Amino acid sequence: MAVPPDFVAGQVLTAAQMNKIGMWLVKTDTITAGASSHIITGAFNADYVNYRIIINTITCAAGTPNLVAQLRIGATTAATTYYWGGVNSNYTNRTDEQAANTTSWRLGAVTTVDATAFDFTVYRPFLAATTAYSSLSQSSLATYQLGGYHNQATSYDQLVLTPASSTLSQGTIYVYGMRD
């Protein structure tokens, strides 16, 4: 079993110790209140193949109690390139959801009631290959487990988070590059 390294303040770290670290923070971003979409520029680069993105305390504007959050990579909105599917559980029943040939991936629901959390992985976004994702989101209204792919062999360096309607109120985004 691998044991994480113990670091001591003032210690000089070796390349071997640094290479054991699995994820590196690439970018932190904050959602601006009232935004109809949020673009995360510089999210992907040649340093990593796969990325993990965590969005904390995201909420939507008043009047939209259960707003669907959508995700695009790059500026691609072609209607035949995004495919996704998964499960929505609102704690009283479960619904299977899926879509083909859409303009974005679904991440889950954003609420005005509480802060939703998203945890998702984007696979191969910077490579000129099809890109895939898997996600988990949690709020007081529902849990979503989703995944899909983007059927376009293009390199991307940004993400676009968009609500299905209305605007976003707040949120902090952390993008981590994962070591191979």
VENFENPE-V941078 format. One line per field, one symbol per residue. ss: DSSP state (@ for helix, = for strand, . for the rest). phi: phi as a letter, one per 40 degrees, with the letter a starting at -180 (. if undefined). psi: psi as a letter, one per 40 degrees, with the letter a starting at -180 (. if undefined). Layout:
# VENFENPE-V941078
ss: ???
phi: ???
psi: ???
This chain:
# VENFENPE-V941078
ss: ..............@@@@....========....=.====.........===========......=======........========....=========..======.....========.....==========....============....=====....===========..
phi: .cbcccbbdgccccccccccccbbccababccdgccabcbcgcbaccbcbbbbbbbfcbbcdgbcacccbbbbgbcbdcbbbbaaibbbcgbabbcbaabfbcaccbibbbccaccbbbabbbgccccacbbababbaaccabbbbaiabcacbcbbabbcbccagbcbaibbbbbcbcc
psi: hhhiihiihehhiiddddeehdihhdihihhhheheihhgifdiaedidiihhhhifhiiiiegeghhhihihaeheheeehhiiahhhfedihhhiiiifieiihdaihiedihihhhihhhfdeigiiiiiiihihaedihhhiiaihfhgihieiihhhidiaiidiihhhhhhhi.
